[in-house]
Amino acid sequence: MSEQVEPQRAAELLENGAQAVDVREQYEWDAGHIGGARHIELPQLASAAGELDQSRPIVFYCRSGERSSMATEAFRGAGYEAYNLQGGLTAWAAEGLPIEPESGTVADHSPLP
């Protein structure tokens, strides 16, 4: 099972140097995201793994925490200190934590049929 972190704990990790990685689709990122996060869509994540600093923790997130839990499990299996934002960006915003841009929103995820 992947390591879940509540939004407040994720914010603490990020304040202490953890990397935030948003695995959502482009339109979701454009609507709103955590400041300072990197955007690497889930299908590209494996090929972009070398761009991430293995010496620093990583907090993965998506809209609800489902897609990012897959990323978290894969990276933990590869030896990274990886965490999944429990409840995703929806929970982050519900806790009143900031998203960018200032007028940003959490976009609905509509998977392709």
Sequence and secondary structure as in RCSB ss.txt:
>XXXX:A:sequence
MSEQVEPQRAAELLENGAQAVDVREQYEWDAGHIGGARHIELPQLASAAGELDQSRPIVFYCRSGERSSMATEAF
RGAGYEAYNLQGGLTAWAAEGLPIEPESGTVADHSPLP
>XXXX:A:secstr
   EE HHHHHHHHHTT EEEE S HHHHHH B TT EE  GGGHHHHGGGS TTS EEEE SSSHHHHHHHHHH
HHTT  EEEETTHHHHHHHTT   BSTT          
